[in-house]
Amino acid sequence: MTGLSRRALLAAAPAALIAGRPAQAAANAPLPVVRAVGTAPTQLAGYDNLLKKFVRDRRIRAAQLAIMKNGKILLARGYSYDDYSRAVPVPSPTSLFRIASLSKNITSAAVMRLVQDGRLSLSAKVTQLLGLTPADARMEQVTVLRLMQHLGGWDRDVSKDQLWLDHTISAALDVPLPIGHDDIIRYATARPLDHAPGTKMAYSNYGYLLLGRIIEKVSGQPYETYVQTKLLQPLGITRMRLGRSLRSEAAPGEVGYESQYTNKTVLDTSGTTVPYPYGGFNMPNQDANGGWLASAVDLVRWALAFDRPGTVLSSTSIAKLVAKPEIGVNEYGSWYGGGWWCRQVTGHLNTWHNGSMPGTFAYLARLQNGFSYALLFNRREESGSLDYDGIDDDMNKVTVSSWPTTDLTSKYF
């Protein structure tokens, strides 16, 4: 699982990577490669080569890249590191990955659609919408907008992340595993906030769990159904769905996930130690904050919800979603709008977000000059591995002298 340089990787190949082959064959065995499928025009070879190196250096078994410019999908690729130790299928450009917190801009868009349709107010109080009686009276100040902007008053650096406390919540409430949304809400509502609402930006998965329940309450539909019918179908996106916890429950075309870590299962009371991505956390509970499956082409297509006002959201709704919050503009001039990090550049508002959970790293960006891209990986940075967070800086360094004119959209939608 450790990250090795290319030189070290090649040096290790005969002994470490061709294990199990006859000694006389090892010397002539092929070196590790990165296999790729899909389309990468020669004009965009800089991005394609960057991904190949990134995947090779980190031994990533499943990855995707999609690039869109001015509404046209120009590159769609699946990648896989292959050391010949086992058969590794290369993910297609439409293979599904868990996208973790990229789900948040989907949830925020669903909220804004309800606001746009006159069914919800951004100033509505969460306690009233969900009928909550909190132990901390300050929770009465938590509004829908403050949930979207991580200003609700929960701070995982102080009191931990409620979405990852299954064993603690089960014991505290004396309920069996697996716990559900209602159990998490009951546990959190009985405890004090970490900050007064609106006084500190603190990233909160729990706040987005609540937004998911608000969407269900106001729309009268399951969260997944509302998103698919009101947001995704108008863009022709039909593959995206909520993920499940176990490998046996994988969606058609979904990749496998890898992590060096294990955890005690949160799906039953057996105490069984399981691979962290498969039962070490509860995927259905993550729905509105981190539960979606998508391909990279789906994600750049989804970006059109914000690039083409009127398709899903009006220009007014989009402006409200990415507006500066009451507090929380950081030293780089960036702020958290609804499900997006935002920064104003000359003539454009750049928006981006990453997603990370055991077995997943994802990134989606909408940048100036009509350029959007999505990256998906079936593992994330762990102890001993190379950094993942710098991938956006690497992408920004690639130069393109001329852009392709062909459009791959009809191939995938």
N, C-alpha and C positions, 0 to 999 in steps of 0.2 A: 504493500500500500504506500510505501514511501516514494516521494518524488525523486527521480534521478535525472542528472543531466543526460543529454543525448550521447556524449562520449562515454559516460559511465554505463549507460544502457547498452550500448553496442559492445563494450568490453565484457559486460556480464552475460551477453546473449548465449554463448556456447554452454555455460554451466547452469545459469539460473533460469534461462528462458526456454531452453530446449530440454528441460528435465524430463526424464522418462524415455528419451529416444536413445537408440544405440549409440555408443561412444563414437564409432567410426562415421556415423551419419551426422553427428552434431556439428562437426567442423564445416560440413557443406550445407547445413540447414539454412534456410532463408532468415534474414534478420527481421526483427519486428518492423511492421509497417503500419501506417494509418490507411485504412480503406475508406473510400468515400463513394457515395452514390448521389444522384441528382444532377443539377445543372449549376455550373459556375463559369460564367463567361470569362474570356481571357482578360477583359478590361478590369475584372474584379478579382484577379488572381492574388492580389495582395491580401485580401480578406480570407480567401480560401487557404492560402499558405499559412496565414496566422493561425487559423483554426487547426490545421493539421499539426503544426508545431505544439500548440497548446494541448491538444489531445495526446500527442506522443509523449510530451514531457511529463504528463500527469497520468498516463496509462488509462485514459478514460475509454470505457467500453461502448458508450453510446452518447452521441452528441449531435446537435443540429445547429445550423445557422440559416437564417432567412434575412434577405435584404430587400427593402422596398424604397423606391424613390418616386415621388410625385404620383403615388397611388399604384405604381406598377411593381410587381414582384420580379426582381432581377436575378436573384440568386436563391436557390433552395437546395440545401445539402444535408445529408446525414453522414456521420463519421463514426469510425470505430477503431480503436487501438487493437492490433492483432499481433500477439507474440507466438502464435501457433501452438500454444499450450492447450487450447481447447477451441472448438468451433464457436465463432462469435458472429452472429448475424449483424450486418450493418443496418442501422435504423434507416428507414426511408424518410423522405422529407415530410411525410404525413404521420409517422409514428408518434404516439402520444407519450408525453412526459408529465410528471407532477410539476406544477409551476410554482408551488408554495405561495409566497406573498405577492406574486404578480396578480393573484386573485383579488387583491384589495382594490385595484382600479376598476375591476369588473363590478365589485360590490358597490363602490361609490357611484359608478355610472347607473346602477340599478336604483339607488336612492334618488339620484337626480332625475331619473325618468319618472319616478313617482311624484317628485316635486313638480316637474314640468307638466304632468297630467293633472295637477291640482289635488292630489290625494295625500300629500304630506308636506310639512313645513320644516325647513332646516332649523328653525328655532323651537320646534316641538321638544318637550321634555321627555327623556327616555323613560323615567319612572312612570309617567302617565301613559305613554304609549304601550308599555309592557306590563302595567299594573304591578310595579315593584314597590315594596316597602323597605327601604334601605336602613341599615343600622347607622349609617353616616348621613346626616341631614344634608350635607353638602352635595350629595348625589342628585338632589333636586335641581341643581344647576347644570347638570349634564344634558346637553342638547344633541340633536342629530348631527349638526355641523361640528361640534366639538369631538364627537366620536370619529368623524371622518378625518379630522385633523390631528388626532392623537392628543387631545386636550381634555380628556375625560377625568384625569386625576389618578389613574392606575399607572404604576411604575414597576416594571418587572425587575429593575435593578434593586428595588427596595423590598417588594413582597412576592417576587417571582411571577412567572407567566402562568396564568390559570389554565391555559390550554395544554400545559405540560406537567400538570400536577395530579394526574389521574389517581395514583395510589393514595396521595395525601387527601384528596377530596373524598374518595371512597371511604377511607377510614374516618374522616371528620364527620361525614353525614351518615355513616353506618349503612351504606348502600353497596351492593355488590358491583364488581366490574362486569361489563364495561359501563362507565358513566356516560351520561348524555348532556345535551345543552342545558336542560333544566337543572341538572345537578350542579353544573359549573356556575350557572347564574345564582342559584341558591347559596352556594358557598361564597361567591364574591360579594353578593349583596349583604351578607351578614357580617362583612368585615369593613373596616374603615378605609377610605381612600388614602392614597399616599400623598396627594397634593390637592389643593383646592382646584376645582375645574377651571380651566382657562388660565392657569398661572404657570404651567410648565408643559412643554412638548415632551412627552415620553411615549415612545412607540408601544402600542398596545394591541396585541392580537385579540384580547378579550373585547376591546371596543368594537372590533369588526365582527366578532361573534354576535354581539348585540345588534349590530346593523342588519345582519342576516335575519335575525328574529323579527326585527321591525319590518323588513321587506315582506316577510311571510304574513305578519299580522295585518299590514295595510293592504297588501295585494290579494290576500285570501288564497294564495297559491304557495306550493313548496318553493323555497328559494331557487333551486335548480331550474324548475319549470319556468318561473318568472324570467330569469336571466336568459334562458334559451329562447323563449318566445318573443320577448320585448327587445333584447339586445343583440343576440347572436344571429338569429334567423334573418333579420333584415339585412345582414351583411353576408348572408350565404354561408355562415359558419355552422356546420352540422356535426363535426367530430367532437367538439369540446363537451366535457361532462365532468361530474364530480368523481374523484377517485375513491378507492376502497383500501382497506388496510392490508389485506393478505395477498400474497403472490397468486393464490388460487382464485382470487376475485378480480384479477387484472382485466382491464377492458381490452377488447380486440385491438391489436396493434400497439398495445402499451409496452414500453421497454421494461427491463428489470432494473432494480436499483441496488447500489453497492455501498457498503460502509464497513469500516473496520470495527465498528462498535456494536455492542449488543445491549439489550435492556430486558428487564423483566416485563413480560407481556402485560398490556393494559386491557386486553380483550376478554380475559376471564380471570378467575381467582386461583389458577393452577400454580402460579409462581414460576412458570417456565421461562427460561432465558431464550430470547429469540433475536434474530438479526434486527437491528434497530429499525430499518425501513419497513419491516413486515411484522407489525404488532407491537413494536416498541412505542408507538404513538397511535392515536385513534384518528384515522383520516376523515370519517364522516363528521366528527366534531370540528374539524378544521375548515369546514366548507367555505364560509364567507370570508375567512381571513387567510386561508391557504390551501383550499381543497381541490382546485380545478386541475384537470388534465387538458393539455393542448399540445399542438405541434408548433414549431417556429413559424411556419407559414400561417397558421391560424392566428398567431399573436400579432404578426405585422398586419394581417387583414383586420384584426380587432382594432389596431391603432387608427383605422379609418373612421371609427366612431367619433374620434376627436379631431380628425383632419377634415372630415366632410360634414359640417353642421347640417342638420336636417335629416340625416339618415337614421340616427338613433337619438341624438340629443341636439337641441337647438344651440345656436351660438351663445345665447344667454345662459343656458344651463351649463355649457362647457366653461364659460367665463367664471361662473360661480364655483364650479368644482375646483378650478386651479387658482382661485383668488388667494392672495396673501392672508394668512390667519391673523387673529388678534395679537398673537405673540409667536415667536419661534423662527424668525428669519435668522439664519446662522451667519457665521463670519464670512462665508463664501457668497453670501447673497442668495442662498437657496432657501426654499421653504417647503413644507409638506402640504400640498393641496389634497384633494380627495383621492387617495390611492396612488398619487404620483409625487415624486420629488420634482420641484420646479425651479428653474432659474431663467431670468430674463437675459437674453443676449440681443444684439442689435437686430431689430426687425423680427424677432421670433422668441417664443417661450419654449425652451427646451424642457422636456419632461422625461423621467426615467424611473425605473424601480428594479430592484433585484429580488430574488426569492431564494430561500435556503432552508432546508431541513435535511435530516439524515438521508442520504441517497439522492439529493437534488440540489442543483444550483441553476438558477435561471436569471436572465437579464433581458429587459425590454427598454428600448430608448426611442424617443421621437425627437429628432434634432433639426437644426436649421437646414435650409436648402431642400426641404421635402424628404429628408433622409431618415428612415426608420430601420431598426434591425432587432432581431430576437435571437438569443442564444440559450440553448438548453443542454444540460449535462446530467448524467445519471449517477453522479457522485459530487460531493463538495469537498472543500478544503478541510482536512483533518490533521491531527498531529502527525508530523513527519512529511506531509505533502507540500507541494509548492502552492504559492498564493493563487487564489481565484479572483479576488476582488479587483485586481489590476486589469482585467480583460477589457473594461471600457476604455481605459487609457490606451491600451494597445490598439483597439479598434480606431480610436481617434487619430492615431499616428499614420494610419494607412492613407496613401494618396491615390487618387484616381484621375488619370489624364483625360479620359473620355468615358462617358457612361453608356452602357448598352441601351439599345432602343427596343429590344424585344420585351414582351411581357409574359411571364409564366402564369399569371393568375388563372387563366382558363384551364390550365393543367390540374389545378388543385381545388377550384371552386366552380 
